[in-house]
Amino acid sequence: MIVYTVGTFDLLHVGHLALLEYSKSLGSVLAVGVASDRVVNSYKPNVPVIPLEQRMEMLRALSCVDIVRPYDELEYVSGCKELSADIFVIGEDWGKKPHNLAVESYLKSADKQIKQVLYNPRTSSTTIKQNVMAQSYGLSNLNIAVA
């Protein structure tokens, strides 16, 4: 079975690793879609810190990841079709935006699965960025990510 998940994967951390390892456990092949800076900027206030090619290189180095592909449009149906994905893994913040509803509809009509996962509470790219900023400005109230 082919499992597909998507994300920004900026500042790769243990939360990303947990998501990817879980996703791989659902099938024999894990494909990861990586959002381009343009895509990220369409729904987040800031572009990623790490350039797209470097984010993809980091993901390719993980043994649980078999395929890494960029995406430059905020839509997921084409990726699911191109990969012949059997399972599409989404995060807890999925929501009901048109691009999300479109892939849900496609997966249902194609008799494919969608799995929603909770994020790992141990850390996030946002927390890491906040800690770096706080340290650079000498602030003492850091949001420490614990292992």
C-alpha positions as CSV (number, residue, x, y, z in Angstrom):
1,M,0.0,0.0,0.0
2,I,1.2,3.5,-0.8
3,V,0.8,6.1,1.9
4,Y,1.0,9.8,1.1
5,T,1.4,12.8,3.4
6,V,2.1,16.4,2.9
7,G,3.6,19.3,4.8
8,T,6.2,22.1,5.0
9,F,8.7,20.1,7.0
10,D,10.6,23.2,8.0
11,L,13.2,22.8,10.8
12,L,12.8,19.0,10.8
13,H,12.2,17.8,14.3
14,V,10.9,14.8,16.4
15,G,7.3,15.6,15.7
16,H,7.9,15.3,12.0
17,L,9.8,12.1,12.5
18,A,6.9,10.6,14.6
19,L,4.4,11.6,11.9
20,L,6.6,10.0,9.1
21,E,7.3,6.8,11.0
22,Y,3.6,6.4,11.8
23,S,2.7,7.0,8.2
24,K,5.2,4.4,7.0
25,S,3.8,1.9,9.4
26,L,0.5,2.1,7.5
27,G,1.9,0.8,4.2
28,S,4.9,-0.4,2.3
29,V,5.8,2.9,0.5
30,L,5.7,6.3,2.1
31,A,5.5,9.3,-0.3
32,V,6.0,12.8,1.2
33,G,4.8,16.0,-0.5
34,V,6.8,19.1,0.4
35,A,5.1,22.5,0.1
36,S,7.0,25.1,-1.9
37,D,7.6,28.5,-0.4
38,R,4.8,29.9,-2.5
39,V,2.3,27.4,-1.3
40,V,3.3,27.9,2.4
41,N,3.1,31.7,1.9
42,S,-0.5,31.3,0.7
43,Y,-1.7,30.0,4.1
44,K,1.0,31.0,6.6
45,P,2.4,34.4,7.4
46,N,6.0,33.5,6.9
47,V,7.9,31.4,4.3
48,P,10.0,28.5,5.6
49,V,13.4,29.1,7.1
50,I,14.9,26.2,5.2
51,P,14.8,26.3,1.4
52,L,12.6,23.7,-0.4
53,E,15.5,21.7,-1.9
54,Q,17.2,21.4,1.5
55,R,13.9,20.3,3.2
56,M,13.5,17.7,0.5
57,E,17.1,16.5,0.9
58,M,16.6,16.0,4.7
59,L,13.4,14.0,4.1
60,R,15.2,11.8,1.5
61,A,17.8,10.9,4.1
62,L,15.2,9.3,6.4
63,S,14.9,5.5,6.1
64,C,11.1,5.7,6.6
65,V,10.6,7.9,3.5
66,D,10.6,6.3,0.0
67,I,9.5,9.2,-2.2
68,V,9.8,12.9,-1.8
69,R,8.1,15.3,-4.2
70,P,7.5,19.0,-4.1
71,Y,4.1,20.6,-4.7
72,D,3.6,24.1,-6.0
73,E,-0.2,24.3,-5.8
74,L,-2.4,24.1,-2.7
75,E,-4.2,21.0,-3.9
76,Y,-3.6,17.3,-3.1
77,V,-5.8,15.3,-5.6
78,S,-3.1,15.4,-8.4
79,G,-0.5,14.0,-6.0
80,C,-2.8,11.2,-4.7
81,K,-3.6,10.3,-8.3
82,E,0.0,10.4,-9.6
83,L,1.2,8.3,-6.7
84,S,-1.8,5.9,-6.7
85,A,-2.0,6.6,-3.0
86,D,-4.1,4.1,-1.0
87,I,-3.9,6.2,2.2
88,F,-3.6,9.9,2.7
89,V,-2.4,11.0,6.1
90,I,-3.5,14.4,7.4
91,G,-2.7,16.4,10.6
92,E,-5.1,17.5,13.3
93,D,-5.4,21.0,11.9
94,W,-6.8,19.8,8.6
95,G,-10.0,22.0,8.4
96,K,-12.6,22.3,5.8
97,K,-11.0,24.5,3.1
98,P,-11.9,23.8,-0.5
99,H,-8.6,22.1,-1.3
100,N,-9.1,19.8,1.7
101,L,-12.6,19.0,0.8
102,A,-11.6,18.2,-2.8
103,V,-9.1,15.5,-1.8
104,E,-11.5,14.1,0.7
105,S,-14.1,13.8,-2.0
106,Y,-11.7,12.2,-4.4
107,L,-10.4,9.7,-1.8
108,K,-13.9,8.7,-0.9
109,S,-15.0,8.2,-4.5
110,A,-11.8,6.2,-5.2
111,D,-12.4,4.0,-2.2
112,K,-9.1,5.2,-0.6
113,Q,-8.5,5.9,3.1
114,I,-7.8,9.1,4.9
115,K,-6.1,9.0,8.3
116,Q,-6.0,11.9,10.7
117,V,-3.2,12.1,13.2
118,L,-2.6,14.2,16.3
119,Y,0.6,16.2,16.3
120,N,3.4,15.3,18.7
121,P,3.2,17.8,21.6
122,R,6.9,17.6,22.3
123,T,7.9,20.3,19.8
124,S,7.0,22.2,16.7
125,S,8.8,24.3,14.1
126,T,7.0,27.4,15.5
127,T,8.3,26.6,19.0
128,I,11.8,26.2,17.7
129,K,11.6,29.5,15.8
130,Q,10.3,31.3,18.9
131,N,13.1,29.8,21.0
132,V,15.7,31.0,18.5
133,M,14.2,34.5,18.4
134,A,14.0,34.7,22.2
135,Q,17.6,33.6,22.6
136,S,18.8,36.1,20.0
137,Y,17.1,38.9,21.9
138,G,18.2,37.6,25.3
139,L,14.7,36.9,26.5
140,S,14.4,34.5,29.4
141,N,10.8,33.1,29.0
142,L,11.6,30.3,26.4
143,N,9.2,27.7,25.3
144,I,11.5,24.8,25.9
145,A,10.8,21.7,23.8
146,V,11.4,18.7,26.0
147,A,12.4,15.3,24.7
